[in-house]
Amino acid sequence: MIIRLHHIPISRSFRVIWMLEELGLEAEIIEHSIRRGTMYTPEIQGVSPASRAPAVEIDGIPMIESGAILEYLAETHPEAGLGVAIGSPTRARYLQLMHFAETQAAQIEQLNMQHVFLRDPAMASVTTMKLNTKRLQLTMRALEGMLEESGYLLPTGFSAADIMFGLNLRLARYYVHLEDYPKVLAYRDRLIERPAYKAALAKDGEQEIYAQDFYHLPEGA
C-alpha cells in the first residue's frame, strides 16, 4: 500500500497519522502550513478540491475527510479490529460515534476562527464565542456519558472512533477545562499513553495555530 498524506500539524490529518501508526503502515507525509496557505496549489486541489487537510492518496486513489479515510483504512485492514463489520451489534453505535466526533470538531473549528484566525480581533463576536463554547461543553458532557466500562467508546475496546475523538480532546482543552469532565480526562490520558499516539505525535510537526495555553471568553461574556 503506497500512501501519500498532505498534512497540517495539530489538524484533522493527525487522525490519519495516528491511524496509520496503529495499523503499522508507512506513509510519505507532506507537511503544509495553515498560516501560509501552502495547500492552495493546483497539485493539491487535484487531491483535495477545497485545499483542506487531510488529503491522502492510497495506491493512487485520492481521498479527503478524516472520518472517511479512517473508515476506509479500518475496512481494508479488518484484522486490526479498528472498525466494526456490517451486521455487528455495535455497528450503528460505531458509525454514530465517527460522525458525532465531527459535530464536536465543528465547535472547535468555530472557536478557532473566532479566537485565533481573525486578522482583526475586533471582528470577533462575543455572542458567537459564548454560543460555541456552550455547544462544545454540551458535546463534552455527552462524551462523558458515552464512555464504556472498557475505558473506550465501544464495549469491545479501542477503535477508529477513539482516534476521531482523541484529536478533539487534544484541541478542546484550549477552550474548555477537561477537569470538569473526569471520565473524559481519564479517557484522554489513556489515549495519549498508546504507543501509536506517541509515534504519531512525533511525526505531527510544529503547530502554528495556538499562541497560548487557554483562550478565555472576553470579560462579561
N, C-alpha and C positions, 0 to 999 in steps of 0.2 A: 504494500500500500504506500503510494507516494503522496505526501501531504505537504502543501504549502499554505501557511497561515499568515494573513495580514493582521497585525496585532497592534493594539494601543494599550500601554500599561494601565493597570487597575481599571480596565473596562470589561465589558461582557466577554471579550475574547480570552480573558483569563480563564473563564469556564472551560473553553476548548483546550487550553494548555493543560489544565488540571485533569480533564477527562482523558487526554492522550497519555498523561503520566500514569493514571490509574490502569490504563489498558496496556501500558508498556510500549507505546508507539512513538516513533521518532517523527519529527516534522521540521521542515525549514520554516523558521519564524522570521518574517519580515516586519520589523518594528517601525511604527509610524508615530508622528507627533500630532496630537489633537490640537495643540496650540498653533502649529504652523500649517495645519491642514494638508499634510502630505499625502492623504488618500484621495485628494481631488485631482486625479490624473486619468486620462483615457484608459490606461492599462488597468488601473484598479477598478474603474467603473465598469469594465468588462466582466469583472467578477462580482462586484458589489455596486449595482446601479445607483444606490443612494450614498455611496462613498462612506459606509459605516463599517466598523469592526464589530464582530469578526467577519472576515471574508476568507473562505478556505477553498482550496482546490484539492479534492481527494481523487486520486487516479484520473486527473483531468476534468473531473466533474466539479463545477463551481457551486458553492453553497453559501448562503447567508443565514442569519438568525441563529443565535447560540442554542436556543432550545431545539430547533430542528436539527442542528448539527449533532448535538448530544444524543438525540433520539436515534439519528441515523447510525452513529458510531455504536450505540448500545445494541441496535438491532443487527448490525453487521458483525458484532463480536458478542454473541449471546453467551458464550462460555464464561465471560467475565461477570455475568449476573448483575449488570448495572441498569438494565432495563427490565420491563415486565412484559411477558408474552401476551399476545391476544388470547383471550379466553381465561386468563388468570383472574382469580377473585379480586386481586389488588390492582388490576389494570386501570379501572376507572379512577381510583384514588391517585395512582401514579400520574396519569395524564392531567388530572386536575391540579396536582402539585406543580408539575412542569410549567403550567400556564399561570397559576397563581403567583409563581415566582416573578413573572413579568409584570403582573399587577403591582407588586411591591416595588420592583425595579423602576417602574414608571414614576412612582412618587419620588424616589431618589433622584431620578433624572430631572424632574421638575425643580427639585430643590437645588440641584447642581446649577441649573440655569439661573435661578434667582440669586443664589449666594455667590457663585463662582464665575460664571461665564459672561454676565452682562458687562460690557465695557464701561458703562457709566452706572455705578451702584445706585444712583438716584432713580434709575429706571425700574428698580425692583419694586414689586408690590408686596407690602406687608400683609395684606389680606391673603394673597396667593401663598406666601411663605407659611402663614399660620395654617391655612387650609391643608396644604400638602404635608406639613409636619403632622397635623392631626390624622390625616389619612395614613401616613406611614406608621404612626403609633397604632392605629387600628389593625394594620396588617401584622404588626409585631405581636399584638395581643392575640390575633388569630393563630399565628405561628406557634405561640406559646401553648395553645390548646391542641395543636396538631401533632406534637411530638409523641412518639410511641414509646412503649416500655423498652423497645430495642435500643433507644437512645437516638434513633434516626426518624425519618418521616414515614417509613414503611415498616410494618411489623417484621418483615423479612430482613431488615437491616439496610446498610448503606446502598444508595442508588444514585443515578444521574440527577434525580430530584434534589438530593442533598448538595450536589455540586452547584445546581442553579441557585439555591438559597445561600450557599457558602459565600459566593461573591457578594450577594446582597448584604450579608452581615458584615462583610469587610468594609462596605461603603456606608451602611446605615449609621454606624457609630459616629459619623461626622455630624449627624443631625438629631439622633435620639440616644438616650442613655441605655445601653444594653443591660445595665444593672437593674433596671426597672422590670426586666423580664428574666428571672433567674433560670428558668428552664432553657430559654433561648441562649443565654450567656454560656451555660454549661455545654449546650449543643455546639455553639461556636468554638469553644475551647476544644471540644472533641474533634471537630473537623480540622482545625489548624494543626493538630498533632499527627495527622495522617502523613506518612512519608511522601505520598504523591502530591499532597498540598504543598509541603515544604519544597519539593523539587520544582513544582510549578512556580512557586513564589520566587525561586532563584532565577527563573527564566523570564519573569514578568517584565523586568526593566524598571527604569526610574520613572515614577509617576510625576506628572506636571499639572495635575488638576487642583489638588488641595494645598493651600498655603498655611493652614492652621489645623490644630488637632480637633477642634469642635466649632461649629457655626451656630451661634445663639440667634434666636429671634430678636429683632430690634426691640429696644425698651418700649414698654407699653403695648406690645403686640398681644 
